Amino acid sequence: MTRFWQDMSWRAKSMTFVLLLVALIYLSIAIFLYTSVRNDLTHQVQTELLRLTETLASSAADPLLLKDGGKLGKLAKLRNPLVRSIIITNRQQVVVASPDIHQLGQTLSPTFAGSGAHRMDHFVAPILAGSNQLGSVYLQGNRAHINGLVNQRLDRTINRLIVLGLITALLGVLGAYLVSLAMTRPVLRLLDEIESMENRLGLDKKFTIIRPPQSGDELHRLEWAFRLTEQRLKEHLTELRQLHQRQQAMQCMATIGEMSAQVAHEIRNALSSLRGAARYLVRYGQADNQGDFIRIIEEEVQRLYDMTQGFLDFGRPYAAVPVDTPIRSLLERCLARHRADLETKAIVTTLDCPETLHARLDPSLLEQALSNLILNAIDALPMQGGALQLSAEQENLAQLNITVADNGPGIPPEKRATIFKPYVTTKTKGSGLGLAVVTKIMMVHDGSIELCDTASGARFVLHLPCGLPPSGESTGH
């Protein structure tokens, strides 16, 4: 039986539940109506017999005073199918009228007189003359006839309840079908979607070996399908994580290879220049242009130093130590650091930042990032007519934007997508690590750098959170 119930479809189960509920409600209503009708009919008969008893008591007052036995006898022989017997007694409980002639003149037993009023088919009413009680009338109902009359009325009620039950059954079946349809349609649709997901997503065969069970209702199969989907999702996530790790490893190897090639290329060029200058000085030690070759050696050594320093800056890990920093003072220090280079090219600088603007950040790291951007702008700007603008604003309660903009030649369109990657530069000289270092500094501050579209020049925006970055965060490659 349990197996049969488990194998039933959810629609059949829901219809069964609804039909059982309708049947339970109908039976409760039917029992209530049957009991109510039976009690009402019994109460009506009892009320009628009690009224008849009181009427007989009122009619027996005068004959009892007159001691008219014939009239009392007629009252006691009343023809009524609901009445089995009528007994009339005087004040001393002596029977003065009864259908049974043997009871005349006998004293009514106290047990019968005392309990008659409390039995459902026995009724008693006092015979009064003013305030004096002359006697009593005892009426015994015909229980068989009363039950037959009540049952006859109840048969009609039962027939009506049967008709109502048939109508309720038909409506219950229809309602159960509609309710089960409404309940099971989304479940079945979801089950079909899950079971057909393999074909739609084109999953590998190793994920399609297991099939849903052929037994059990739709909810059981749906639960199984969800568990299977969860298992497959875990497998795919594990595989995706492994692929991501392999991709990161390959990216790291590619970055190392690219760095090695770049370092080797730059060192080879510098060493070629150094070797050529050194050979010339060895061969022509007293030449007039000896100073030029010495200057070439110094420049190449400086270029090697700068390049090595850039590699060290890019490769070392950064750890932000945030403190409450006034942003305007920070921007003023950055401009003051490069004042000589700015004045050499006669670059006009503009600073736009509120005095009250504060944020929690690492001032030394942010100064390094801004210095890289300012140096890039100085290198890109011409000797005359150059302009550099630094601005800062609080976009909302959680974000600070610092902008470095110039009116130089800007970033070529083909370089915009890769400008923040290592070794990508628009300058003839340089390691191409300046913007990559800025990106790393933004990462440890939980921020980002954005190259905005402008009609002319370049415009970089540093997006920083105003609050404290995650403690202990550091980034390094």
Salt bridges, closest charged atoms under 4 A:
ASP7 OD2 - ARG3 NE 3.53
GLU48 OE2 - ARG51 NH2 2.50
ASP121 OD1 - HIS122 ND1 2.99
ASP121 OD2 - ARG143 NH2 3.05
GLU193 OE1 - ARG200 NH1 3.12
GLU195 OE2 - ARG221 NH2 2.97
GLU198 OE1 - ARG211 NH1 3.46
GLU198 OE2 - ARG232 NH2 2.12
ASP217 OD2 - LYS13 NZ 2.85
GLU223 OE2 - ARG227 NH2 2.59
GLU230 OE2 - LYS234 NZ 3.70
GLU266 OE1 - ARG303 NH1 2.63
ASP292 OD1 - ARG295 NH2 2.42
GLU300 OE1 - ARG303 NH2 3.09
ASP324 OD1 - HIS358 ND1 3.54
GLU332 OE2 - ARG328 NE 3.39
GLU355 OE2 - ARG328 NE 3.11
GLU367 OE2 - ARG333 NE 2.81
GLU367 OE1 - ARG337 NH2 2.77
ASP379 OD2 - LYS427 NZ 3.11
GLU450 OE1 - HIS463 NE2 2.77
ASP453 OD1 - ARG416 NH2 2.58
